[in-house]
């Protein structure tokens, strides 16, 4: 919950980051602090797990998102190439 909310607030929390630039957001102290505060305020006894998950996501999840985006681009290129070859 908190991560999604903070991403929507990225323009204020990490103004130099794009809306989908998780690496950038994770590197900003203000964004990280806002997430920490949100987790502590809204997750109660599970806030420690939320904070740990956020740290793990920032370390590994962003890399996985980049890889998935790259695969998506490659897949689109293959589809486009296939469609173009059928038109010829």
Steps between C-alpha positions, in 0.01 A plus 500: 500500500758757605729444204220558250390813682853637520558431129196716423661771714840466331481851351525642853715231659747440218442777245802410288368145447267380230172335600637154421862553606500286812879501529497878515215514753666241723817708503325812631503549876172693499320219312649234728408695813143555377462126442643424844256742664207359305587144599538593865174698501284252310647151528508464877667178613589417140696821438835322546408250230387785271823690553707189432298426186554857378876472554508166317292641216731798465800268484359232271149582382602798292750282314228245430272776371772622262554146371125451449475831315793401278335165423177684419680728253673202339170317473335799334786518249457132413125542454549811288761322290271201451209721399714695256635183340143374449403823326774453243 
